[in-house]
């Protein structure tokens, strides 16, 4: 199903060069030099033992070119993620292959330019270089010394750079010849726009359990047993790891942790703002340029003008003047009068740091005072939990020593006062024990196999667990008694789906027999919608179905949980003549032309690569990447 698309940015749609180090100055130079000041990419010359990673005909891609282009792209991706990425991480995104493909594409064009004798002149090269902002001094003039220094900082000679620039210009000529001037055929634009802009109106009858003429009967135990047996794969636990563990949580030992009264008092004082919240008011403040204007506004208010109208007259909204909940001190000189109000009202003019103002008090928030005695037990419990977590953390090293000395999980549980247990953990299962929910448990057990040494693993709540995978448990059917609720829910869902399908068939037959669709239940009417629209109460499956039907046709829908009938009421062809329509068609034509041009460029590059002959030196690529790890 086609979707209405928006034109892409130029850098997404026009034929463009892939990064190619010195030969792709518009990519690595403008991004690398301007953003990082040519601070270096950590790339050095790779010597002469391995010179090239690939060749296309007579065009070569040096190891240094490849390294620099790869490092530049990794740096750019790192900026997007906001953290430095390693080569291995970049390879997960296929960045190394993308860079190599880009370099090969450019080399193919370089080879073709050499074959036909296409080259840029010295004047063109000089003009392009002089126009690069990174090479200009503070007056905006080209600075030859700065030019040389920046290239040197990046490990590039002037000759290499200017050769690369010359190649860039030659490729631009080829690219323009290949992809320039592409025009989208008008029939294509018309056809796509007509498809996208057509609208349809329909009526939908959605059937639910409430639509059934009678309630579904509760299944018998024999029916549940039969359903369970027929769908045993749905109630089979995946392969699991049997884990023996010893667990100690802060709550297990918190009550035994001593806490000094002085520490409780200190914690109470540190959180004084939490335990002693002063009385506050919800206040709005309307400021005026002068005292006279403020008094005039107050007179209007007293005469019956609403406060909201005074706010609008100042060109403001209530959100603009809302101060939120404030203390008397926060209101400064106006605080005494505002807090003197015992019910919502307006006072003023009163001073503010912005000028004379009217203050509207909307609500009184009483002071909330919690004494030390009232907070004592909670503060003590919190401090005990913190002390327990620290005590447990201190055990980590000792437990590892015991494990290294040959202690078993059972020994440690007994000697260290930990809770022993065994659980079968199946990744992704919805019936794992609560103890397996901690991410640290999951990470540790996922990396363990039967026979591995036990590990002491700190938990996210400050607890500590000693784990050992003792065996692998094959997929096992969950006993019906344990899976009873899930089986009953699945049985009901299956029975409901069948009942709704049967009801939809009966309703469709009734409509074909002359019954009105609206007489069969509550319907939703959509007056007009495009095929890619998203409607709040209408499932996308209904919209998709509507665009496959003929006017007046009624059809059944039974997919992805939607069961019902749909009638197509009208088809409105796209407006092909209005100003908005013309603008949309022009936009679509531009987008299509860019896409066609990109395809033409890619096809030409591929053909030139095949014609020139591609050779890739994997050993050279590996050597470059090994130096970057």
Secondary structure, 3 states (H helix, E strand, C coil): CCCCCCCCCHHHHCCCCCCCHHHCHHHHHHHHHHHHCCCCCCCCCCCCCCCEEEEECCEEEEHHHHHHHHHHHHHHHHHHHCCCCCHHHHHHCCHHHHHHHHHHHHHHHHHHHHHHCCCCCHHHHHHHHHCCHHHECCCCCECHHHHHHHHHHCCCCHHHHHHHHHHHHHHHHHHHHHHCCCCCCHHHHHHHHHHHHCEEEEEEEECCHHHCCCCCCCCCHHHHHHHHHHCHHHHEECCEEEEEEEEECHHHHHHHCCCCHHHHHHHHHHCHHHHEECCEEEEEEEECCCHHHHHHHHHHHHCCCCHHHHHHHCCCCHHHHEEEEECCHHHHHHHHHHHHCCCCEEEEEECCCCCCEEEEEEEEECCEECCHHHHHHHHHHHHHHHHHHHHHHHHHHHHHHHHHCCCCHHHHHHHCCCEEEEEEECCCCCCCCHHHHCHHHHHHHHCCCCCCCCEEEECCCCCEEEEEEEEEECCEECCHHHHHHHHHHHHHHHHHHHHHHHHHHHHHHHHHCCCCHHHHCCEEEEEEEECCCCCCCCCHHHHHHHCCCCCCCEEEEEECCEEEEEEEEEEECCCCCCHHHHHHHHHHHHHHHHHHHHHHHHHHHHHHHHHHCEEECHHHHHHHHHHHC
